[in-house]
Amino acid sequence: AQTVTQSQPEMSVQEAETVTLSCTYDTSESDYYLFWYKQPPSRQMILVIRQEAYKQQNATENRFSVNFQKAAKSFSLKISDSQLGDAAMYFCAYRRTGTSGSRLTFGEGTQLTVNP
Amino acid sequence: DTGVSQDPRHKITKRGQNVTFRCDPISEHNRLYWYRQTLGQGPEFLTYFQNEAQLEKSRLLSDRFSAERPKGSFSTLEIQRTEQGDSAMYLCASSIILPVEAFFGQGTRLTVV
């Protein structure tokens, strides 16, 4: 079974600084998807960024980028120029490819605080 | 609003009562998922529909839980004989085949007293 581990229950960053959230996963599959989701206090889960395992290039979305290390099964999220609105719970998630196995497996989450 | 809609947002019920939640997915999305999230934890998968067919169920989905998606549109999740351990946020998400991202609703928070 696939597992996702986030070893940092809480992180904090100063506004405008950079922070990196860690995620490791375990799978026997060679092709899969990895995601970072953000869950603000309003509770609606919002997709931040997606990475396909077959792509060597790390995904980037504006201030958000990932460091995907397939051999190490590591998938960290870097937030640059942190803003107050980035404060939220961040979840790393895994999904198999193919039309079956669509479920997301989530990590325990990292609570990010942004200090003004 | 074209996002995933869940109703009600909050539900307080007495132990032993039955409750039903509704999820309206994004209109063109043929895949619908239910997750359960307890405080401070990541969501846990409950069940998955493709159109009206329930294709996968988690072991977490005990006999007291049932989900339906008639006509492949909205879905309902019913919990019979609620227990205090059922208290959680119930999240619904929907997607299409490609791209693979799932879009989540705001959830239904269930409190069993």
Interface residues (C-beta under 8 A of the other chain):
Chain A: V4 Y33 F35 Y37 S42 R43 Q44 M45 I46 L47 R50 F91 A93 R95 T99 S100 G101 S102 R103 L104 T105 F106 G107 E108 G109
Chain B: R31 Y33 Y35 G40 Q41 G42 P43 E44 F45 Y48 Q50 L55 E56 S58 M89 L91 A93 S95 I97 P99 V100 E101 A102 F103 F104 G105 Q106 G107
